[in-house]
Amino acid sequence: MSTTDRELRVGMVGYAFMGAAHSQAWRTVNRVFDLPARARMSLICGRDAGKVADAADRLGWDAYTTDWRDLIARDDIDVVDVCTPGDSHAEIALAALAAGKHVLCEKPLANTVSEARAMAAAAVTAQAAGVRSMCGFNYRRVPAVAMMRQLVADGRLGVIRHVRATYLQDWIVDPQFPLVWRLQRDKAGSGALGDIGAHIIDLTQYVTGRRITGVSAVTETFVKERPLPAGSSGLAATVDGATADGNGADGHRPATGAVTVDDAAVFVARLDGGVLATYEASRFATGRKNALRVEINGSLGTVAFDLERLNELEFYDATRPAAEQGFSRILVTEGEHPYMSAWWPPGHLIGYEHSFTHQMRDFVEAVATGVDPAPSFVDGLQVQLVLDAVTRSAELGSSWTEVEPALATVAA
Ligand SMILES: NC(=O)c1ccc[n+]([C@@H]2O[C@H](COP(=O)([O-])OP(=O)(O)OC[C@H]3O[C@@H](n4cnc5c(N)ncnc54)[C@H](O)[C@@H]3O)[C@@H](O)[C@H]2O)c1
């Protein structure tokens, strides 16, 4: 329990999938970690008054509003937490920074490089006035991932040679799954690439401390036309009156629309320091629900992480005597592992939602102590530059496409 009287009054925009995940984290963070400020769940924003009132009650917010501009205009809000689709990230975050609010913005930072660059530039300017910003790549906060980074930073893997990263889902394998916002370029920016590929791009750059410098990519949209949705939230959606054969109850096909994003993206990459990497992001990996896997091979060892076993790391230490070599399974639940001393005794496992609680912990601590949290908006721009390079490479028949360093492009 926090021992401070200082409050950070949070206003959150969006109340569905990430809205619920962030609310859980805001509800929990002060009670698990002793922080220099208490997060207060002051205001939640959504466009439908009835639904957002219900969400405020269910998720634990003091009050609600139906316009994010009201939220930003209020002088009793210190932090703006952006949990909307990518098409509104830039507008909301830029307005919030201009109003002097600290900003936590979900990933990917924006839908385009130019939006992300404007956000990164505004964040750099705001830093001078003590205004902080962070992009929500929550998987950095899984203790096993943070531990993976420590192993690399401590030199336990030696010289890094390979990164192998996949993020696989299957929630749109059914061609009758409706055309939700995630399948529309104007709302989402890109498909599997920006939604889940962005996570493995950030995670591998974070763990290795290296930047992706160039890519060669292929992308595919397997199902090009889908029925329009009646409603959607997170990865779930409904079609008006649809039956199993894809027809409506009256035998007529529901109205359809074009899918304008990739269903899958596969690319090879170089990271600085001579690292070769492969990346795969797909929503068509039948049977794979949320399978994020990363393996890093170095001259002295290998480390591997699988989100479906998120309390564990596989570690191969090539410096051990030949007779003892082999992969060991590290259960990342000891008090000395990142974040874990605040939770349960060793061996008592944590889950997906804890990554968000850890994200809020790091954000609150950074804001309250006056330091810049990571990943910054510049880090978010770095990921956006890779997403853009992958898209351009795929459009040009997989031609090799360089990725600029983000900071140089912000300064330019
Ligand atoms: N970090 C992660 O692991 C993770 C996981 C899922 C989604 N995301 C990201 O979170 C963001 C939201 O995704 P989601 O899955 O929660 O989507 P969602 O469809 O479940 O929820 C979006 C919410 O935004 C609201 N909204 C949309 N436009 C709005 C506006 N102009 N004003 C106010 N509210 C508005 C919707 O009403 C809804 O409440 C996206 O950027 C997505 O990429 C991150």
The ligand as an SDF file (V2000), in Angstrom:
LIG
                    3D

 44 48  0  0  0  0  0  0  0  0999 V2000
   -0.7630   -3.7930  -25.2100 N   0  0  0  0  0  0  0  0  0  0  0  0
   -1.4650   -4.7940  -25.7120 C   0  0  0  0  0  0  0  0  0  0  0  0
   -1.1400   -5.9620  -25.5250 O   0  0  0  0  0  0  0  0  0  0  0  0
   -2.6870   -4.4870  -26.5320 C   0  0  0  0  0  0  0  0  0  0  0  0
   -3.6820   -5.4570  -26.7290 C   0  0  0  0  0  0  0  0  0  0  0  0
   -4.8300   -5.0990  -27.4550 C   0  0  0  0  0  0  0  0  0  0  0  0
   -4.9370   -3.8370  -27.9890 C   0  0  0  0  0  0  0  0  0  0  0  0
   -3.9470   -2.9390  -27.8200 N   0  0  0  0  0  0  0  0  0  0  0  0
   -4.0610   -1.5780  -28.3840 C   0  0  0  0  0  0  0  0  0  0  0  0
   -4.9950   -0.8430  -27.5880 O   0  0  0  0  0  0  0  0  0  0  0  0
   -5.7500    0.0590  -28.4080 C   0  0  0  0  0  0  0  0  0  0  0  0
   -7.2340   -0.2530  -28.2340 C   0  0  0  0  0  0  0  0  0  0  0  0
   -7.4770   -1.6050  -28.6140 O   0  0  0  0  0  0  0  0  0  0  0  0
   -8.6550   -2.4660  -27.9370 P   0  0  0  0  0  0  0  0  0  0  0  0
   -8.3680   -3.8800  -28.2380 O   0  0  0  0  0  0  0  0  0  0  0  0
   -8.8530   -2.0440  -26.5360 O   0  0  0  0  0  0  0  0  0  0  0  0
   -9.8900   -1.9890  -28.8330 O   0  0  0  0  0  0  0  0  0  0  0  0
  -11.4420   -2.1290  -28.4870 P   0  0  0  0  0  0  0  0  0  0  0  0
  -12.1480   -2.0890  -29.7810 O   0  0  0  0  0  0  0  0  0  0  0  0
  -11.6610   -3.2720  -27.5520 O   0  0  0  0  0  0  0  0  0  0  0  0
  -11.7170   -0.7870  -27.6560 O   0  0  0  0  0  0  0  0  0  0  0  0
  -11.5670    0.4830  -28.2190 C   0  0  0  0  0  0  0  0  0  0  0  0
  -12.2560    1.4960  -27.3190 C   0  0  0  0  0  0  0  0  0  0  0  0
  -12.0160    2.8080  -27.8120 O   0  0  0  0  0  0  0  0  0  0  0  0
  -13.2490    3.5370  -27.8260 C   0  0  0  0  0  0  0  0  0  0  0  0
  -13.1180    4.6220  -28.7840 N   0  0  0  0  0  0  0  0  0  0  0  0
  -12.8340    4.5390  -30.0980 C   0  0  0  0  0  0  0  0  0  0  0  0
  -12.7470    5.7690  -30.6400 N   0  0  0  0  0  0  0  0  0  0  0  0
  -12.9790    6.6480  -29.6120 C   0  0  0  0  0  0  0  0  0  0  0  0
  -13.0290    8.0670  -29.5140 C   0  0  0  0  0  0  0  0  0  0  0  0
  -12.8390    8.8420  -30.5920 N   0  0  0  0  0  0  0  0  0  0  0  0
  -13.3150    8.6240  -28.3030 N   0  0  0  0  0  0  0  0  0  0  0  0
  -13.5150    7.8560  -27.2190 C   0  0  0  0  0  0  0  0  0  0  0  0
  -13.4760    6.5050  -27.2520 N   0  0  0  0  0  0  0  0  0  0  0  0
  -13.2090    5.9140  -28.4320 C   0  0  0  0  0  0  0  0  0  0  0  0
  -14.2710    2.4630  -28.1520 C   0  0  0  0  0  0  0  0  0  0  0  0
  -15.5770    2.8720  -27.8060 O   0  0  0  0  0  0  0  0  0  0  0  0
  -13.7720    1.3310  -27.2420 C   0  0  0  0  0  0  0  0  0  0  0  0
  -14.1810    1.5300  -25.8920 O   0  0  0  0  0  0  0  0  0  0  0  0
   -5.2280   -0.1440  -29.8300 C   0  0  0  0  0  0  0  0  0  0  0  0
   -4.2400    0.8140  -30.0790 O   0  0  0  0  0  0  0  0  0  0  0  0
   -4.6010   -1.5290  -29.7950 C   0  0  0  0  0  0  0  0  0  0  0  0
   -3.5610   -1.7210  -30.7450 O   0  0  0  0  0  0  0  0  0  0  0  0
   -2.8410   -3.2300  -27.0820 C   0  0  0  0  0  0  0  0  0  0  0  0
  1  2  1  0
  2  3  2  0
  2  4  1  0
  4  5  1  0
  4 44  2  0
  5  6  2  0
  6  7  1  0
  7  8  2  0
  8  9  1  0
  8 44  1  0
  9 10  1  0
  9 42  1  0
 10 11  1  0
 11 12  1  0
 11 40  1  0
 12 13  1  0
 13 14  1  0
 14 15  2  0
 14 16  1  0
 14 17  1  0
 17 18  1  0
 18 19  2  0
 18 20  1  0
 18 21  1  0
 21 22  1  0
 22 23  1  0
 23 24  1  0
 23 38  1  0
 24 25  1  0
 25 26  1  0
 25 36  1  0
 26 27  1  0
 26 35  1  0
 27 28  2  0
 28 29  1  0
 29 30  1  0
 29 35  2  0
 30 31  1  0
 30 32  2  0
 32 33  1  0
 33 34  2  0
 34 35  1  0
 36 37  1  0
 36 38  1  0
 38 39  1  0
 40 41  1  0
 40 42  1  0
 42 43  1  0
M  CHG  2   8   1  16  -1
M  END
$$$$
